[in-house]
Every structure is written in C-alpha cells, then in structure tokens.
C-alpha cells in the first residue's frame, strides 16, 4: 500500500458509509473501513479518532457557520445573520451533489442510537458556535442564544427538506422557507 494517497479522508467516509449500510454500524470495524478505502488503520486514525466520528466532519460546519455570521451585513439582525450563514453553508457544503450522500448518512444515523446521540451533540455544538459568533457581533445574551436556537431549528428543517431524495429545492431555498415558517410561528 502506498504511504500517501490523495483524498484519504473522503475515501474513508465513503467506505464507512457503504459498510455501515451493508453490515450495520455495530458490525463494522475501523480495520474494515480502512481496508475498504485501500488505506491502513493508522491512516484512519490520522483523520478520525474513532469510527463514530467518520460521519460527523469535525468542526468544519461550526467554523463555517461562525464565518458566515461574521460575514453577514452589518445591518442584519441576529436571525438574519444566522440565515446568511446557513445560505452560505448551502452554497459551500449542502450542494445538489451531496444530497444522496446526506440522505444515506441520515438513514445510517437514524438506525443507530449511538450515532443519533452523536448527531444531537453535534447539533448542540453548532448552536453554541452560532451563539458565540452572534455575541462577537455584539448581540447580547440571551438574544444571541435565542437567535442561535431558532437558527438551529431553521437549519434542521432546511436540512430535512434538502436531504430528502425526492426534494428539489437547493439548501438556500429550504433555509428561506424554514425561516419564514419559524418567523410566522413566532
């Protein structure tokens, strides 16, 4: 096996998702994932601390959300700044090419309690990252936390719609629709 091969992280994620679907999460080992990807176990651990984390993308989403909030127009209110970040995330991350992968990932997570728990923890981390980014914009607490919580709800609704294999909206459109619904409910 070559010492270095390009796109190792992406190959590990794809291999893990395939194996989790085929065998189940519990019946798949790190060695299985690494072998399917054509890599070694040590390469796996250079990219991920354990097999659970292979589906959760590290802190990249939190950083992108924080950057998007920071880049929002100065006149944007807290919830509009979050929406700006979510729309930017859609252009960068939640593209049409990723829809099938995201739907498959969601099904694997839904089938396993440990992965559902990790997904919930990730959601809490994303909400905290949004609240912190809003505070850096000068939004006081508790308004920053309220806007972050509402933003998390908007993100969840938009993601569910966007990742539906039968869906046709882009993520940005799903964000705008969910934001309008959340505002109408308030």
N, C-alpha and C positions, 0 to 999 in steps of 0.2 A: 504494500500500500504506500502511496506517495506520502511524504511528510506533510505536504501542504497542498490542499486542493481548494479552488475558489468556491465561494458560496456555501461553506460548510454549515453555517447556522441555518440557512434556508433549507438546505438538504436535510438537516436533522429534523426540522419542524415538519417538513413534508413526510419524511419517513415515519415519524412518531404518529402523525395524524392517520396515515394509512394503517399502521399497526394497531392503533387504538380502535379503529373501526373494525379491523379484521378479527382481532383477538380479544379486544377489551383492554381497558386501561390496566386493570389488575394483572392481566396475563402477559404484559409486555414489559421487558426489562430494558435498562439503558444499553446493555450489550446488543439486544435485538435492534434497537433504534440505530445505534452506531453502525452495525453491520449492514442494515438495510440501506443506510446512507453511503456506504462504502468508506466509512471512517472508523477510527478507533474509539475505544471507551474514553481515553484521555482527551481526545479531541472533543467529545461530547461535553466533558466536564470543564473544558476551557470556555465553553459557550453557555452552559446551563448548570446550576447547582444540583438539580435532580430532574427526574423525568416529568414531574408535575409542571415545572417552570417552562418546559419547552413550548407550551401553548399560550404563554402569557406575555411574551415580548418585553420583559424587563420594565424599565422606567421610561421607555420611549414615548408612550402616549401621554404620560403625566408631563413630561418636558414639552411636548408639542402643544398640549393644552395651555400650559403656562406661557409659552412663547406667543401663542395665538391671542391670549388675553392681553398680554403686554403690547401686542401689535394692533389691538383694536383702536379705532379712532378715539381721540381724547374725549369727545363729547358723548361717547357711548355710555349708557347706564350699565350697571353691573350685569344684568341678564343679557343685554345686547352684546357686551364684551365676551361673555361666555358663548353666546351664539356665534359670534365672529370666529372664536377659536374652534368651535365644532365644525363650522363650514370649512375652515382651513384644513382641519383634520380630514374631512371628507375628500378634499382635493388631493391630499398627500397620501392618505392611508386607506380610506374606505372607497376604493375605486371599483369600477364595474368588474375589473379583472379579479378582484379579491372576494367578490360576493359568494361564489361557490365555496371557496375555502372557508369563509366565515360561517356559512351555513353548516358545513361539515363539522367545523370546530365546535359550534354551538350544540350540535347533536351529541358529540362525544362528551362535552361538559355536562349536558343535561342528564346523561346516563350514569354519572359517577358523583357520589356525594362529596368526595374529597376535592374533585375539580370544581364542583358548584361552590364549595366553601372558598376555594382559592379565587374564583371569579368574584365572589362577594367582597373578599378582602381587596382585590384589585379595584373594584368599584369605590370602596371607601378611600383608597389611596388617591384615585383620580379626583374624587370630590374634595379631599383635603388639598390637593395640588391646585385646584381651581380656587378654593377659598384663599389660599396663600397668595396666589397671583392677583386676586382681586384686592387683597389687603395691600400689596405692593403698589397697586394703582391708587391707593388712598381710600378704598371702600372700607368703612369701619365695620367692626364686629358688632352686632350679629348680621348686619346686611350682607356681608361677604359670605357668611355661612349659608344664609337663606338662598342667596343667588346661586351658590355652588350646588346646594341640594336640588334646587329647581333645574339647574343646568344638568345635573346628573340624571334627573328624570327625563329631561328632553333628550339627552344622549341615549338613554336606554330605549325610549320609544322610537327614536330615529333609527337606532341600530337594529332593533327588532324588525322594523319595516324594511330597511335596506337589505338586511341579510336574508330575508325571505326569498327563496329561489324564484318564486313567482313574481317578486317585486320588480318594478321598472324604474322607480324614482332613483335619482342619484342621492347620495347621502345628504348633500346640502339641501335639496328639496325636502327630504324627510325631516331634517332639522327645522326648517322653516315651518312645516306643517305641525310638528310636535310643539314648537314654541308657541304657535298661535293657539293650539289647544290648551296648553298649560296656562297661558295668559287668560284665555276665556274662562277657564275653571276658577281662576283667582278672583 
